[in-house]
Amino acid sequence: ARTARTWDLLERSMRRAIDGAAKPCDATVMVGSHRPAVGEVPGSAELRDLLVAAHRSLGEDVGATRSAAGGSSAFAGGARVPTIDGMGPVGGALMTDHEHVEVGSLGERATALALVLHRLAVRPPGRVRSPRSG
């Protein structure tokens, strides 16, 4: 679910369907979400701009998009902390026995992260400086 409200509506709908279904045996149904939904948090767009600008300054063309993915960043975003995800290495087949990391992406991702952290460190107090504002 993309938002906490959507999850709540979905859970209520599932529980109504389960409660109204014929039950040929005794069963317990447990419904839960292991990651909070992350809505748009103030400051996250500026962080995405910084990340795109960092990659661009390294000669890399990357895009940024909203995602419903349930990465660990969901915990910070769920706490309303400006958050971006996807700064880790390139890889694939997540959560499977074929999950992998492209070793060649480690250096470029670490460099982009260092640039973002530097730009955050030198920004004016109290705000994330957009690459468009200098």
C-alpha positions, 0 to 999 in steps of 0.5 A, spaced: 500 500 500 502 506 498 499 510 504 498 508 511 491 510 510 490 505 504 493 500 508 488 501 513 482 501 508 485 494 505 486 491 512 479 492 514 476 490 507 480 483 508 477 482 515 470 484 512 471 478 507 474 473 511 469 475 517 463 474 511 466 467 508 464 460 510 469 457 514 469 449 514 474 449 519 477 453 525 482 458 523 486 464 525 488 469 520 493 474 521 494 480 517 500 485 518 504 490 514 512 489 516 514 496 513 510 503 514 508 506 507 512 512 506 508 518 503 511 524 500 515 527 506 517 534 506 524 535 504 525 528 500 524 531 493 530 536 495 534 530 497 532 526 490 534 533 486 541 532 490 542 525 488 540 526 481 545 532 481 551 528 484 550 523 479 550 528 473 556 531 476 559 524 475 557 524 468 552 519 470 545 520 467 540 517 473 532 518 474 528 519 480 521 516 481 517 515 487 516 507 489 512 503 493 518 499 494 519 496 502 526 498 503 529 499 510 528 507 508 521 506 509 522 506 517 525 513 516 520 515 511 514 513 516 517 517 521 516 523 517 524 524 516 526 526 509 528 520 505 530 517 499 531 510 497 536 506 492 542 509 493 545 502 494 549 498 489 546 496 483 543 489 483 537 484 482 533 478 484 532 481 491 529 477 496 531 470 492 537 466 492 539 469 486 540 476 489 546 479 487 550 486 487 554 489 481 561 490 484 562 495 479 557 499 481 560 500 488 565 505 487 560 510 483 554 509 488 559 511 494 562 517 490 554 519 489 553 518 496 559 522 498 557 528 494 550 528 497 552 528 504 557 534 502 552 538 499 547 537 505 553 539 510 554 545 506 547 547 505 544 553 509 541 551 516 534 549 516 533 547 509 536 542 503 539 546 498 536 545 491 541 544 485 537 549 482 539 554 487 546 553 487 
